[in-house]
Amino acid sequence: MKIQNDEMKKKLIQRLRRIEGQVRGVQTMLDEERDCREIMQQLTAIYSAVQSTSRVFFRDYASICLAEIDEQVEPKHGPALKAKREKMVQEMIMLLDKTP
């Protein structure tokens, strides 16, 4: 499956570029022999940003995949099935949030 929503793709790329900048910032901090606490704080921020980006990607990916399945199943049940799928995606995201 490819990301077909250009806006979603743009937002994910923006997030990844921000993370890339944070990583380069930590490299600079190491070169400058900055305080370990500051470096650890930035590493924690990077970790959180990666998790957040993963959740956004997962939510959109799962929604698209489930929507494609729904289109192949009986179209007359579309709205009810879509609501059920969205609920399932939200539950999956909650589980994903709880993983390390």
C-alpha positions as CSV (number, residue, x, y, z in Angstrom):
1,M,0.0,0.0,0.0
2,K,1.2,3.5,-0.8
3,I,0.4,6.7,1.0
4,Q,-2.0,8.3,-1.4
5,N,-3.1,11.2,0.7
6,D,-0.6,14.0,-0.2
7,E,-1.5,16.1,2.9
8,M,-0.8,13.1,5.2
9,K,2.5,12.4,3.4
10,K,3.5,16.0,3.7
11,K,2.8,16.1,7.5
12,L,4.8,12.8,8.1
13,I,7.7,14.1,6.1
14,Q,7.7,17.4,8.2
15,R,7.7,15.4,11.4
16,L,10.6,13.2,10.2
17,R,12.6,16.3,9.1
18,R,12.0,17.8,12.6
19,I,13.3,14.6,14.2
20,E,16.3,14.5,11.8
21,G,17.1,18.1,13.0
22,Q,16.8,17.0,16.6
23,V,19.3,14.1,16.0
24,R,21.8,16.4,14.3
25,G,21.4,18.7,17.3
26,V,22.3,15.9,19.7
27,Q,25.4,15.1,17.5
28,T,26.4,18.8,17.9
29,M,25.8,18.7,21.6
30,L,28.1,15.6,21.9
31,D,30.8,17.4,19.8
32,E,30.5,20.4,22.1
33,E,30.7,18.2,25.2
34,R,27.4,19.6,26.5
35,D,26.0,18.5,29.9
36,C,24.7,14.9,29.9
37,R,21.3,15.9,31.3
38,E,20.7,18.2,28.3
39,I,21.7,15.5,25.9
40,M,19.4,13.0,27.6
41,Q,16.6,15.5,27.6
42,Q,17.0,15.8,23.8
43,L,17.2,12.1,23.3
44,T,13.9,11.7,25.3
45,A,12.3,14.3,23.0
46,I,13.5,12.4,20.0
47,Y,12.1,9.2,21.3
48,S,8.7,10.8,22.0
49,A,8.6,12.4,18.5
50,V,9.3,9.0,16.9
51,Q,6.6,7.4,18.9
52,S,4.1,10.1,18.0
53,T,5.0,9.9,14.3
54,S,4.6,6.1,14.4
55,R,1.2,6.5,16.0
56,V,0.1,9.0,13.3
57,F,1.4,6.8,10.5
58,F,-0.2,3.7,12.0
59,R,-3.6,5.3,12.5
60,D,-3.7,6.5,8.9
61,Y,-2.3,3.3,7.5
62,A,-4.7,1.1,9.4
63,S,-7.7,3.3,8.4
64,I,-6.8,3.2,4.8
65,C,-6.2,-0.6,4.8
66,L,-9.5,-1.2,6.7
67,A,-11.3,1.1,4.3
68,E,-10.0,-0.8,1.3
69,I,-11.2,-4.1,2.9
70,D,-14.6,-2.5,3.6
71,E,-14.9,-1.5,-0.1
72,Q,-14.3,-5.1,-1.1
73,V,-16.9,-6.4,1.4
74,E,-20.6,-5.6,1.1
75,P,-20.9,-1.9,0.2
76,K,-24.4,-1.7,1.6
77,H,-23.0,-2.1,5.2
78,G,-20.4,0.7,4.5
79,P,-21.3,3.4,7.2
80,A,-21.9,0.9,10.0
81,L,-18.8,-1.1,9.1
82,K,-16.7,2.0,8.8
83,A,-17.7,3.2,12.3
84,K,-16.8,-0.3,13.7
85,R,-13.5,-0.2,11.9
86,E,-12.7,3.3,13.2
87,K,-13.4,2.1,16.8
88,M,-11.1,-0.9,16.2
89,V,-8.3,1.4,14.9
90,Q,-8.7,3.6,18.0
91,E,-8.4,0.6,20.3
92,M,-5.3,-0.6,18.4
93,I,-3.7,2.8,18.8
94,M,-4.4,2.7,22.6
95,L,-2.6,-0.6,22.7
96,L,0.2,0.8,20.6
97,D,0.5,3.7,23.1
98,K,1.1,1.2,25.9
99,T,4.0,-0.5,24.3
100,P,7.5,0.5,25.1
